[in-house]
Amino acid sequence: MNKLLLIVGGSTLVYACLAWTMGVWPGIELSKIPAGPGVEPLTVLQSEGREVYVANGCTYCHTQQVRPLDADKVFGRPSAPGDFKYQTPELLGSERTGPDLTNIGARQPSSVWQYIHLYNPRAVVPESIMPSFNWMFDVVAQSPAGVTPVPLPKSYAPARGVVVPTHQAEALIAYLASLKQPVLPASEASSGASPTSAAASGSAAASANAAAAGGYDAAKGAALYTANCSACHQASGEGLPGAFPSLKGDGAVNKDDADKHIDVVLNGLHDARVSGVVYSSVMPPFAATLSDAEIADLIDYERSSWGNHGKPITAAQVAAERAKAK
């Protein structure tokens, strides 16, 4: 009997020590970390959306943790402890079947795109393997007052009626829109920089010099367009009617004076009027995520693709336009 008590008691003590060391104590310490600059609690609707996100298994395919690696730069800056102050439990995830969503509210701020993507991902990303969540929407004969129907491409729209989001869809999209990384103070940002990011900066500087000298990296321009623009404007540059404007044959893209084109890529755009059609979708700014050389390559790709004939630009022109906003 004494031996049994010793075994049970010893096992319990070992378990309790491990639980304290690996769970309780780290939790207490982490709870003392203050919120990062600009990090705020979720609203009621966003909190509902977080529950919808968890309930539908979004964490199985999407992470919310950006590592200090070059491969993760497309998702945002490296995650910091203060980013997760109001995210309990944290939805870090462990698989990236789909992209990281840490900064999706800034990378893809268009609720129009998000609703189309949620209804049927193939409507905006043809190669997507994400399941359709069309059951989060209703098909009605006429959109209720104050509710904007989802502008689906014809091939994905119902034969009759219009598609409107349910409360679940609205909450989920509100949560995704809240996932934005605040800008870190310069001291914190520099301390988190990795050797690989320093090397990348040197590479970007070299690329900027080449672009300023008149060189256009077509392969890089195509890759940048695919990563940042094709989800909305499509690989064909033709956009989605009623949702995202076409870049093919667009006046601003083909105009010799590229200032407007550069300004839109740098600073974003919303409620754009193209050929008499107003597009309510929001285009995000790329000034903070792409260098002058990268923006020049991206714009030159758009100005020379799909039959476009816009005059090429240089990184120096992008830098000049960027300086106007300061």
C-alpha positions in Angstrom: 0.0 0.0 0.0 2.8 2.4 0.9 4.6 1.6 -2.3 1.3 2.3 -4.3 0.9 5.7 -2.5 4.6 6.5 -3.3 4.1 5.7 -7.0 0.8 7.6 -7.3 2.1 10.5 -5.2 5.4 10.7 -7.0 3.7 10.6 -10.4 1.2 13.3 -9.3 4.0 15.5 -8.1 6.0 15.1 -11.3 2.9 15.9 -13.4 2.1 18.9 -11.2 5.7 20.2 -11.5 5.6 19.8 -15.3 2.2 21.5 -15.6 3.4 24.4 -13.5 6.7 24.7 -15.4 5.4 24.3 -18.9 1.9 25.8 -18.6 0.9 27.8 -15.6 4.1 29.8 -14.9 4.7 30.7 -18.6 1.0 31.7 -18.8 1.4 34.0 -15.8 4.6 35.6 -17.3 3.0 36.1 -20.7 -0.1 37.7 -19.3 2.2 40.5 -17.9 3.3 41.5 -21.4 1.7 44.8 -22.4 -0.2 45.3 -25.6 1.9 46.5 -28.5 1.4 50.0 -29.8 -1.9 50.3 -31.6 -3.1 46.8 -30.5 -6.7 47.0 -29.3 -9.4 44.6 -28.0 -11.8 43.2 -30.5 -15.3 44.6 -30.9 -18.3 42.5 -30.2 -18.8 41.7 -33.9 -15.1 40.9 -34.4 -15.2 38.6 -31.3 -18.2 36.8 -32.8 -16.3 36.5 -36.0 -13.3 35.0 -34.2 -15.7 32.3 -32.8 -16.9 31.6 -36.3 -13.3 31.4 -37.5 -12.5 28.8 -34.9 -15.8 26.8 -35.2 -15.2 26.4 -39.0 -11.6 25.1 -38.6 -9.9 28.0 -40.3 -6.9 27.4 -37.9 -6.3 24.0 -39.6 -5.1 25.7 -42.8 -4.1 29.3 -41.8 -1.5 30.4 -39.3 -1.3 33.7 -37.5 2.4 33.9 -36.8 4.9 35.6 -39.0 8.4 34.3 -38.6 11.6 36.4 -39.0 12.4 34.7 -42.3 12.6 36.0 -45.9 9.9 33.5 -46.9 7.4 35.2 -44.5 8.1 38.8 -45.6 5.1 38.6 -47.9 2.8 38.2 -44.8 4.1 41.2 -42.8 6.7 42.0 -40.2 7.8 39.3 -37.7 5.2 38.8 -35.0 5.9 40.4 -31.6 4.6 39.3 -28.1 2.5 42.5 -27.7 0.5 41.6 -30.9 -1.3 38.8 -29.0 -2.3 40.7 -25.9 -6.0 40.4 -26.6 -5.9 37.1 -28.5 -6.6 34.4 -25.9 -6.1 31.7 -26.7 -3.7 32.6 -29.5 -4.6 31.2 -32.9 -1.0 30.7 -34.1 -1.8 27.5 -36.1 0.7 25.0 -37.3 -0.1 24.5 -41.0 -0.1 26.8 -44.0 -2.3 25.0 -46.5 -3.5 28.6 -47.1 -1.6 31.9 -46.5 -0.8 33.3 -43.0 -3.6 35.7 -42.0 -1.7 37.8 -39.3 -1.9 41.0 -41.4 -4.7 40.1 -43.9 -6.8 43.1 -42.8 -4.0 45.3 -44.3 -2.9 43.1 -47.1 -6.5 42.6 -48.4 -8.7 45.3 -46.9 -11.5 44.9 -49.5 -14.6 43.4 -47.9 -15.9 42.9 -51.5 -13.0 40.6 -52.2 -13.4 38.8 -48.9 -17.1 38.1 -49.4 -16.5 36.8 -53.0 -13.6 34.7 -51.7 -15.7 33.3 -48.8 -18.6 32.5 -51.1 -16.4 30.7 -53.6 -12.6 31.1 -53.4 -12.2 30.0 -57.1 -14.1 33.1 -58.2 -11.0 35.2 -57.3 -8.2 32.7 -57.0 -8.8 30.0 -59.6 -6.1 27.6 -58.2 -7.5 27.8 -54.6 -8.3 24.6 -52.8 -10.2 26.3 -49.9 -13.7 25.0 -49.6 -16.7 27.2 -50.4 -18.6 28.7 -47.5 -21.6 29.6 -49.6 -23.9 28.4 -46.8 -23.0 31.6 -45.0 -24.9 33.5 -47.6 -28.6 33.8 -48.6 -29.9 34.0 -52.1 -32.8 36.5 -52.2 -34.9 38.0 -55.0 -33.9 41.5 -54.0 -31.3 42.8 -51.6 -32.8 44.3 -48.4 -32.5 48.0 -47.8 -29.0 49.0 -46.7 -27.5 45.6 -47.7 -25.1 45.5 -50.7 -25.3 42.2 -52.6 -22.0 40.4 -53.3 -20.9 41.2 -56.9 -20.1 37.7 -58.0 -18.8 36.9 -61.5 -21.6 35.5 -63.8 -20.2 32.0 -63.8 -20.4 31.8 -60.0 -23.6 33.7 -59.4 -27.0 32.0 -59.0 -29.3 31.8 -62.0 -31.9 34.0 -60.2 -31.7 36.4 -57.3 -28.8 38.1 -55.6 -26.4 36.8 -52.9 -26.2 38.6 -49.5 -24.1 37.7 -46.5 -25.6 36.3 -43.3 -24.7 37.7 -39.9 -22.1 34.9 -39.6 -20.4 36.0 -42.8 -20.4 39.6 -41.7 -18.9 38.7 -38.3 -16.2 36.6 -39.9 -15.2 39.2 -42.4 -15.1 41.9 -39.6 -12.7 39.6 -37.7 -10.5 39.2 -40.7 -10.5 42.9 -41.3 -9.3 43.4 -37.7 -6.1 41.3 -38.3 -3.7 44.2 -38.9 -0.1 44.5 -37.7 0.5 48.0 -36.1 3.8 49.5 -37.0 6.5 48.8 -34.4 8.7 51.6 -32.9 12.0 51.9 -34.9 14.0 50.4 -32.0 11.8 47.3 -31.7 11.7 46.8 -35.5 15.5 47.1 -35.8 16.1 44.7 -32.9 13.9 42.1 -34.6 15.7 42.3 -37.9 17.5 39.2 -39.0 20.8 38.8 -40.9 18.7 37.6 -43.9 16.6 40.8 -43.8 19.8 42.8 -43.9 21.0 40.9 -46.9 17.6 41.4 -48.5 17.9 45.2 -47.9 21.2 45.1 -49.7 19.7 43.2 -52.6 16.8 45.7 -52.7 19.3 48.6 -52.9 21.1 46.9 -55.8 17.8 46.3 -57.5 16.9 50.0 -57.0 20.2 51.1 -58.7 19.4 48.8 -61.6 15.9 50.2 -61.9 17.1 53.8 -61.7 19.5 53.1 -64.5 16.5 52.0 -66.7 16.6 48.2 -66.1 13.3 46.4 -65.8 13.2 43.0 -64.2 10.3 41.4 -66.1 10.4 38.2 -64.1 10.3 40.0 -60.8 7.5 42.3 -62.0 5.4 39.3 -63.0 6.1 37.6 -59.6 5.2 40.8 -57.7 2.0 41.1 -59.7 1.0 37.5 -59.0 1.7 37.9 -55.3 0.1 41.2 -54.7 -2.4 42.0 -57.5 -3.7 39.0 -59.4 -6.2 38.0 -56.7 -8.3 41.0 -57.6 -7.2 42.1 -61.1 -6.7 38.5 -62.2 -3.8 37.0 -64.1 -5.3 38.2 -67.3 -5.4 41.8 -66.0 -9.1 41.9 -66.8 -10.4 42.2 -63.2 -13.9 41.1 -62.2 -16.8 43.1 -63.7 -18.5 45.1 -61.0 -16.0 44.1 -58.3 -12.4 45.0 -59.5 -11.5 47.2 -62.4 -9.6 45.9 -65.4 -6.0 47.0 -66.0 -6.1 45.8 -69.6 -6.4 49.0 -71.7 -6.8 51.2 -68.7 -6.2 54.9 -69.3 -4.0 55.5 -66.2 -1.9 52.4 -67.1 -1.3 53.5 -70.7 -0.8 57.2 -70.1 2.7 58.5 -70.7 2.5 60.5 -67.4 2.6 57.7 -64.9 2.2 59.8 -61.7 -1.4 58.6 -61.2 -0.5 55.0 -61.7 2.4 55.3 -59.2 0.3 57.2 -56.7 -2.4 54.4 -56.7 0.1 51.6 -56.1 1.9 53.6 -53.4 -1.1 54.9 -51.5 -4.0 52.7 -52.5 -7.5 53.6 -53.8 -11.2 53.2 -53.0 -14.4 54.1 -54.7 -12.6 54.3 -58.0 -14.6 55.3 -61.0 -13.5 53.5 -64.2 -15.3 53.9 -67.4 -18.3 55.2 -65.6 -18.4 52.3 -63.1 -17.8 53.0 -59.3 -15.9 50.2 -57.6 -16.5 50.1 -53.9 -13.7 47.7 -53.2 -10.6 49.0 -51.5 -7.1 48.6 -53.0 -4.4 48.5 -50.2 -1.4 50.8 -50.3 2.0 49.2 -51.0 4.2 52.1 -49.9 5.1 50.3 -46.7 5.6 46.8 -48.1 7.3 47.3 -51.4 10.5 49.2 -52.2 10.8 51.8 -55.0 12.5 49.3 -57.2 9.8 46.6 -56.6 7.0 49.1 -57.3 8.8 50.2 -60.5 9.1 46.5 -61.7 5.4 45.9 -60.8 4.1 49.0 -62.6 6.3 48.3 -65.6 4.9 44.8 -65.8 1.3 46.2 -65.8 2.2 48.9 -68.4 3.7 46.3 -70.8 1.3 43.3 -70.4 -2.1 42.4 -71.9 -1.5 44.7 -74.9 -0.8 47.7 -72.7 1.7 50.2 -74.1 2.4 52.6 -71.2 5.8 54.3 -71.0 8.2 52.5 -68.6 9.0 54.1 -65.3 12.0 54.0 -63.0 12.6 53.6 -59.2 13.6 57.3 -59.2 10.1 58.3 -60.3 8.6 56.1 -57.6 10.8 57.7 -55.0 9.8 61.2 -56.2 6.1 60.4 -56.0 6.6 58.8 -52.5 8.3 62.0 -51.3 5.2 64.0 -52.2 3.2 62.2 -49.5 5.7 63.1 -46.7 
